[in-house]
């Protein structure tokens, strides 16, 4: 059963995308809308500065399906969202605790 869980985790990780170069005006809903044309968006999260509440200029989108995530990455990497060219790549899992 453990091998099945590991395979599920690998699949889940490949569905998560890193989005860089976001406009200060992009919010979770706008990010979700941009990616939903490629499939079901499970979660869209613009990362906010905890002190100011403003966008830090990047976020993450988790798609329901790895094929949809791959299609969205190919189509939207370099595309314009809210007036800014965005970078889309597969998200890397953070190792350990980094600076907070």
Chimera marker file (.cmm) of the C-alpha trace (Angstrom):
<marker_set name="trace">
<marker id="1" x="0.000" y="0.000" z="0.000" r="1" g="1" b="0" radius="0.5"/>
<marker id="2" x="2.896" y="2.385" z="0.680" r="1" g="1" b="0" radius="0.5"/>
<marker id="3" x="4.027" y="2.335" z="-2.966" r="1" g="1" b="0" radius="0.5"/>
<marker id="4" x="0.533" y="3.465" z="-3.970" r="1" g="1" b="0" radius="0.5"/>
<marker id="5" x="0.726" y="6.430" z="-1.560" r="1" g="1" b="0" radius="0.5"/>
<marker id="6" x="4.155" y="7.425" z="-2.885" r="1" g="1" b="0" radius="0.5"/>
<marker id="7" x="2.832" y="7.309" z="-6.457" r="1" g="1" b="0" radius="0.5"/>
<marker id="8" x="-0.122" y="9.490" z="-5.444" r="1" g="1" b="0" radius="0.5"/>
<marker id="9" x="2.250" y="12.023" z="-3.879" r="1" g="1" b="0" radius="0.5"/>
<marker id="10" x="4.414" y="12.166" z="-7.008" r="1" g="1" b="0" radius="0.5"/>
<marker id="11" x="1.320" y="12.717" z="-9.149" r="1" g="1" b="0" radius="0.5"/>
<marker id="12" x="0.059" y="15.428" z="-6.790" r="1" g="1" b="0" radius="0.5"/>
<marker id="13" x="3.383" y="17.277" z="-6.917" r="1" g="1" b="0" radius="0.5"/>
<marker id="14" x="3.389" y="17.314" z="-10.715" r="1" g="1" b="0" radius="0.5"/>
<marker id="15" x="0.010" y="19.109" z="-10.659" r="1" g="1" b="0" radius="0.5"/>
<marker id="16" x="1.383" y="22.088" z="-8.716" r="1" g="1" b="0" radius="0.5"/>
<marker id="17" x="2.743" y="25.027" z="-10.686" r="1" g="1" b="0" radius="0.5"/>
<marker id="18" x="4.857" y="27.998" z="-9.621" r="1" g="1" b="0" radius="0.5"/>
<marker id="19" x="3.773" y="31.312" z="-11.160" r="1" g="1" b="0" radius="0.5"/>
<marker id="20" x="6.288" y="34.173" z="-11.084" r="1" g="1" b="0" radius="0.5"/>
<marker id="21" x="6.159" y="37.766" z="-12.283" r="1" g="1" b="0" radius="0.5"/>
<marker id="22" x="2.602" y="38.386" z="-11.099" r="1" g="1" b="0" radius="0.5"/>
<marker id="23" x="1.144" y="41.876" z="-11.152" r="1" g="1" b="0" radius="0.5"/>
<marker id="24" x="0.457" y="43.454" z="-7.760" r="1" g="1" b="0" radius="0.5"/>
<marker id="25" x="-3.204" y="43.492" z="-8.899" r="1" g="1" b="0" radius="0.5"/>
<marker id="26" x="-3.513" y="39.737" z="-9.500" r="1" g="1" b="0" radius="0.5"/>
<marker id="27" x="-5.544" y="37.959" z="-6.823" r="1" g="1" b="0" radius="0.5"/>
<marker id="28" x="-6.416" y="34.297" z="-6.189" r="1" g="1" b="0" radius="0.5"/>
<marker id="29" x="-9.591" y="34.499" z="-8.287" r="1" g="1" b="0" radius="0.5"/>
<marker id="30" x="-7.843" y="36.055" z="-11.281" r="1" g="1" b="0" radius="0.5"/>
<marker id="31" x="-5.069" y="33.481" z="-11.094" r="1" g="1" b="0" radius="0.5"/>
<marker id="32" x="-7.614" y="30.658" z="-10.939" r="1" g="1" b="0" radius="0.5"/>
<marker id="33" x="-9.571" y="32.088" z="-13.880" r="1" g="1" b="0" radius="0.5"/>
<marker id="34" x="-6.443" y="32.271" z="-16.046" r="1" g="1" b="0" radius="0.5"/>
<marker id="35" x="-5.611" y="28.602" z="-15.454" r="1" g="1" b="0" radius="0.5"/>
<marker id="36" x="-9.156" y="27.177" z="-15.430" r="1" g="1" b="0" radius="0.5"/>
<marker id="37" x="-9.326" y="27.269" z="-19.233" r="1" g="1" b="0" radius="0.5"/>
<marker id="38" x="-6.945" y="24.270" z="-19.183" r="1" g="1" b="0" radius="0.5"/>
<marker id="39" x="-8.774" y="22.170" z="-16.584" r="1" g="1" b="0" radius="0.5"/>
<marker id="40" x="-10.075" y="22.134" z="-13.036" r="1" g="1" b="0" radius="0.5"/>
<marker id="41" x="-8.099" y="24.334" z="-10.643" r="1" g="1" b="0" radius="0.5"/>
<marker id="42" x="-7.951" y="22.757" z="-7.191" r="1" g="1" b="0" radius="0.5"/>
<marker id="43" x="-6.227" y="25.756" z="-5.589" r="1" g="1" b="0" radius="0.5"/>
<marker id="44" x="-4.840" y="29.111" z="-6.706" r="1" g="1" b="0" radius="0.5"/>
<marker id="45" x="-2.835" y="31.072" z="-4.172" r="1" g="1" b="0" radius="0.5"/>
<marker id="46" x="-1.100" y="34.421" z="-4.622" r="1" g="1" b="0" radius="0.5"/>
<marker id="47" x="1.558" y="34.696" z="-1.919" r="1" g="1" b="0" radius="0.5"/>
<marker id="48" x="1.139" y="37.821" z="0.205" r="1" g="1" b="0" radius="0.5"/>
<marker id="49" x="3.682" y="39.684" z="2.304" r="1" g="1" b="0" radius="0.5"/>
<marker id="50" x="2.619" y="39.084" z="5.888" r="1" g="1" b="0" radius="0.5"/>
<marker id="51" x="3.621" y="42.588" z="6.993" r="1" g="1" b="0" radius="0.5"/>
<marker id="52" x="2.017" y="44.646" z="4.217" r="1" g="1" b="0" radius="0.5"/>
<marker id="53" x="-0.641" y="42.266" z="2.868" r="1" g="1" b="0" radius="0.5"/>
<marker id="54" x="0.537" y="43.035" z="-0.691" r="1" g="1" b="0" radius="0.5"/>
<marker id="55" x="1.331" y="40.403" z="-3.273" r="1" g="1" b="0" radius="0.5"/>
<marker id="56" x="4.934" y="39.208" z="-3.286" r="1" g="1" b="0" radius="0.5"/>
<marker id="57" x="4.694" y="38.803" z="-7.074" r="1" g="1" b="0" radius="0.5"/>
<marker id="58" x="4.390" y="35.042" z="-7.200" r="1" g="1" b="0" radius="0.5"/>
<marker id="59" x="1.938" y="32.287" z="-6.441" r="1" g="1" b="0" radius="0.5"/>
<marker id="60" x="0.995" y="28.668" z="-6.932" r="1" g="1" b="0" radius="0.5"/>
<marker id="61" x="-1.736" y="26.888" z="-8.866" r="1" g="1" b="0" radius="0.5"/>
<marker id="62" x="-2.667" y="23.264" z="-8.272" r="1" g="1" b="0" radius="0.5"/>
<marker id="63" x="-4.522" y="21.603" z="-11.106" r="1" g="1" b="0" radius="0.5"/>
<marker id="64" x="-6.718" y="18.507" z="-10.768" r="1" g="1" b="0" radius="0.5"/>
<marker id="65" x="-4.869" y="16.690" z="-13.543" r="1" g="1" b="0" radius="0.5"/>
<marker id="66" x="-1.182" y="16.536" z="-14.494" r="1" g="1" b="0" radius="0.5"/>
<marker id="67" x="-1.993" y="16.792" z="-18.218" r="1" g="1" b="0" radius="0.5"/>
<marker id="68" x="-3.966" y="19.999" z="-17.570" r="1" g="1" b="0" radius="0.5"/>
<marker id="69" x="-1.058" y="21.360" z="-15.517" r="1" g="1" b="0" radius="0.5"/>
<marker id="70" x="1.393" y="20.579" z="-18.321" r="1" g="1" b="0" radius="0.5"/>
<marker id="71" x="-0.890" y="22.187" z="-20.942" r="1" g="1" b="0" radius="0.5"/>
<marker id="72" x="-1.353" y="25.308" z="-18.813" r="1" g="1" b="0" radius="0.5"/>
<marker id="73" x="2.391" y="25.577" z="-18.211" r="1" g="1" b="0" radius="0.5"/>
<marker id="74" x="3.168" y="25.345" z="-21.933" r="1" g="1" b="0" radius="0.5"/>
<marker id="75" x="0.477" y="27.838" z="-22.927" r="1" g="1" b="0" radius="0.5"/>
<marker id="76" x="0.859" y="30.416" z="-20.160" r="1" g="1" b="0" radius="0.5"/>
<marker id="77" x="4.633" y="30.555" z="-19.603" r="1" g="1" b="0" radius="0.5"/>
<marker id="78" x="5.512" y="33.987" z="-21.019" r="1" g="1" b="0" radius="0.5"/>
<marker id="79" x="1.863" y="34.999" z="-21.450" r="1" g="1" b="0" radius="0.5"/>
<marker id="80" x="0.519" y="38.311" z="-20.173" r="1" g="1" b="0" radius="0.5"/>
<marker id="81" x="-1.709" y="38.350" z="-17.091" r="1" g="1" b="0" radius="0.5"/>
<marker id="82" x="-2.917" y="41.690" z="-15.694" r="1" g="1" b="0" radius="0.5"/>
<marker id="83" x="-0.346" y="43.505" z="-17.829" r="1" g="1" b="0" radius="0.5"/>
<marker id="84" x="2.684" y="41.448" z="-16.771" r="1" g="1" b="0" radius="0.5"/>
<marker id="85" x="4.491" y="38.584" z="-18.507" r="1" g="1" b="0" radius="0.5"/>
<marker id="86" x="4.299" y="35.619" z="-16.153" r="1" g="1" b="0" radius="0.5"/>
<marker id="87" x="6.655" y="32.670" z="-15.726" r="1" g="1" b="0" radius="0.5"/>
<marker id="88" x="5.081" y="29.262" z="-15.185" r="1" g="1" b="0" radius="0.5"/>
<marker id="89" x="7.033" y="26.190" z="-14.117" r="1" g="1" b="0" radius="0.5"/>
<marker id="90" x="6.513" y="23.038" z="-12.129" r="1" g="1" b="0" radius="0.5"/>
<marker id="91" x="6.653" y="23.846" z="-8.430" r="1" g="1" b="0" radius="0.5"/>
<marker id="92" x="9.500" y="22.400" z="-6.385" r="1" g="1" b="0" radius="0.5"/>
<marker id="93" x="8.806" y="21.190" z="-2.890" r="1" g="1" b="0" radius="0.5"/>
<marker id="94" x="10.579" y="23.292" z="-0.289" r="1" g="1" b="0" radius="0.5"/>
<marker id="95" x="13.050" y="21.331" z="1.751" r="1" g="1" b="0" radius="0.5"/>
<marker id="96" x="12.949" y="22.036" z="5.483" r="1" g="1" b="0" radius="0.5"/>
<marker id="97" x="12.269" y="25.406" z="7.025" r="1" g="1" b="0" radius="0.5"/>
<marker id="98" x="13.622" y="28.337" z="5.089" r="1" g="1" b="0" radius="0.5"/>
<marker id="99" x="13.831" y="31.946" z="6.173" r="1" g="1" b="0" radius="0.5"/>
<marker id="100" x="10.474" y="33.284" z="7.290" r="1" g="1" b="0" radius="0.5"/>
<link id1="1" id2="2" r="1" g="1" b="0" radius="0.2"/>
<link id1="2" id2="3" r="1" g="1" b="0" radius="0.2"/>
<link id1="3" id2="4" r="1" g="1" b="0" radius="0.2"/>
<link id1="4" id2="5" r="1" g="1" b="0" radius="0.2"/>
<link id1="5" id2="6" r="1" g="1" b="0" radius="0.2"/>
<link id1="6" id2="7" r="1" g="1" b="0" radius="0.2"/>
<link id1="7" id2="8" r="1" g="1" b="0" radius="0.2"/>
<link id1="8" id2="9" r="1" g="1" b="0" radius="0.2"/>
<link id1="9" id2="10" r="1" g="1" b="0" radius="0.2"/>
<link id1="10" id2="11" r="1" g="1" b="0" radius="0.2"/>
<link id1="11" id2="12" r="1" g="1" b="0" radius="0.2"/>
<link id1="12" id2="13" r="1" g="1" b="0" radius="0.2"/>
<link id1="13" id2="14" r="1" g="1" b="0" radius="0.2"/>
<link id1="14" id2="15" r="1" g="1" b="0" radius="0.2"/>
<link id1="15" id2="16" r="1" g="1" b="0" radius="0.2"/>
<link id1="16" id2="17" r="1" g="1" b="0" radius="0.2"/>
<link id1="17" id2="18" r="1" g="1" b="0" radius="0.2"/>
<link id1="18" id2="19" r="1" g="1" b="0" radius="0.2"/>
<link id1="19" id2="20" r="1" g="1" b="0" radius="0.2"/>
<link id1="20" id2="21" r="1" g="1" b="0" radius="0.2"/>
<link id1="21" id2="22" r="1" g="1" b="0" radius="0.2"/>
<link id1="22" id2="23" r="1" g="1" b="0" radius="0.2"/>
<link id1="23" id2="24" r="1" g="1" b="0" radius="0.2"/>
<link id1="24" id2="25" r="1" g="1" b="0" radius="0.2"/>
<link id1="25" id2="26" r="1" g="1" b="0" radius="0.2"/>
<link id1="26" id2="27" r="1" g="1" b="0" radius="0.2"/>
<link id1="27" id2="28" r="1" g="1" b="0" radius="0.2"/>
<link id1="28" id2="29" r="1" g="1" b="0" radius="0.2"/>
<link id1="29" id2="30" r="1" g="1" b="0" radius="0.2"/>
<link id1="30" id2="31" r="1" g="1" b="0" radius="0.2"/>
<link id1="31" id2="32" r="1" g="1" b="0" radius="0.2"/>
<link id1="32" id2="33" r="1" g="1" b="0" radius="0.2"/>
<link id1="33" id2="34" r="1" g="1" b="0" radius="0.2"/>
<link id1="34" id2="35" r="1" g="1" b="0" radius="0.2"/>
<link id1="35" id2="36" r="1" g="1" b="0" radius="0.2"/>
<link id1="36" id2="37" r="1" g="1" b="0" radius="0.2"/>
<link id1="37" id2="38" r="1" g="1" b="0" radius="0.2"/>
<link id1="38" id2="39" r="1" g="1" b="0" radius="0.2"/>
<link id1="39" id2="40" r="1" g="1" b="0" radius="0.2"/>
<link id1="40" id2="41" r="1" g="1" b="0" radius="0.2"/>
<link id1="41" id2="42" r="1" g="1" b="0" radius="0.2"/>
<link id1="42" id2="43" r="1" g="1" b="0" radius="0.2"/>
<link id1="43" id2="44" r="1" g="1" b="0" radius="0.2"/>
<link id1="44" id2="45" r="1" g="1" b="0" radius="0.2"/>
<link id1="45" id2="46" r="1" g="1" b="0" radius="0.2"/>
<link id1="46" id2="47" r="1" g="1" b="0" radius="0.2"/>
<link id1="47" id2="48" r="1" g="1" b="0" radius="0.2"/>
<link id1="48" id2="49" r="1" g="1" b="0" radius="0.2"/>
<link id1="49" id2="50" r="1" g="1" b="0" radius="0.2"/>
<link id1="50" id2="51" r="1" g="1" b="0" radius="0.2"/>
<link id1="51" id2="52" r="1" g="1" b="0" radius="0.2"/>
<link id1="52" id2="53" r="1" g="1" b="0" radius="0.2"/>
<link id1="53" id2="54" r="1" g="1" b="0" radius="0.2"/>
<link id1="54" id2="55" r="1" g="1" b="0" radius="0.2"/>
<link id1="55" id2="56" r="1" g="1" b="0" radius="0.2"/>
<link id1="56" id2="57" r="1" g="1" b="0" radius="0.2"/>
<link id1="57" id2="58" r="1" g="1" b="0" radius="0.2"/>
<link id1="58" id2="59" r="1" g="1" b="0" radius="0.2"/>
<link id1="59" id2="60" r="1" g="1" b="0" radius="0.2"/>
<link id1="60" id2="61" r="1" g="1" b="0" radius="0.2"/>
<link id1="61" id2="62" r="1" g="1" b="0" radius="0.2"/>
<link id1="62" id2="63" r="1" g="1" b="0" radius="0.2"/>
<link id1="63" id2="64" r="1" g="1" b="0" radius="0.2"/>
<link id1="64" id2="65" r="1" g="1" b="0" radius="0.2"/>
<link id1="65" id2="66" r="1" g="1" b="0" radius="0.2"/>
<link id1="66" id2="67" r="1" g="1" b="0" radius="0.2"/>
<link id1="67" id2="68" r="1" g="1" b="0" radius="0.2"/>
<link id1="68" id2="69" r="1" g="1" b="0" radius="0.2"/>
<link id1="69" id2="70" r="1" g="1" b="0" radius="0.2"/>
<link id1="70" id2="71" r="1" g="1" b="0" radius="0.2"/>
<link id1="71" id2="72" r="1" g="1" b="0" radius="0.2"/>
<link id1="72" id2="73" r="1" g="1" b="0" radius="0.2"/>
<link id1="73" id2="74" r="1" g="1" b="0" radius="0.2"/>
<link id1="74" id2="75" r="1" g="1" b="0" radius="0.2"/>
<link id1="75" id2="76" r="1" g="1" b="0" radius="0.2"/>
<link id1="76" id2="77" r="1" g="1" b="0" radius="0.2"/>
<link id1="77" id2="78" r="1" g="1" b="0" radius="0.2"/>
<link id1="78" id2="79" r="1" g="1" b="0" radius="0.2"/>
<link id1="79" id2="80" r="1" g="1" b="0" radius="0.2"/>
<link id1="80" id2="81" r="1" g="1" b="0" radius="0.2"/>
<link id1="81" id2="82" r="1" g="1" b="0" radius="0.2"/>
<link id1="82" id2="83" r="1" g="1" b="0" radius="0.2"/>
<link id1="83" id2="84" r="1" g="1" b="0" radius="0.2"/>
<link id1="84" id2="85" r="1" g="1" b="0" radius="0.2"/>
<link id1="85" id2="86" r="1" g="1" b="0" radius="0.2"/>
<link id1="86" id2="87" r="1" g="1" b="0" radius="0.2"/>
<link id1="87" id2="88" r="1" g="1" b="0" radius="0.2"/>
<link id1="88" id2="89" r="1" g="1" b="0" radius="0.2"/>
<link id1="89" id2="90" r="1" g="1" b="0" radius="0.2"/>
<link id1="90" id2="91" r="1" g="1" b="0" radius="0.2"/>
<link id1="91" id2="92" r="1" g="1" b="0" radius="0.2"/>
<link id1="92" id2="93" r="1" g="1" b="0" radius="0.2"/>
<link id1="93" id2="94" r="1" g="1" b="0" radius="0.2"/>
<link id1="94" id2="95" r="1" g="1" b="0" radius="0.2"/>
<link id1="95" id2="96" r="1" g="1" b="0" radius="0.2"/>
<link id1="96" id2="97" r="1" g="1" b="0" radius="0.2"/>
<link id1="97" id2="98" r="1" g="1" b="0" radius="0.2"/>
<link id1="98" id2="99" r="1" g="1" b="0" radius="0.2"/>
<link id1="99" id2="100" r="1" g="1" b="0" radius="0.2"/>
</marker_set>
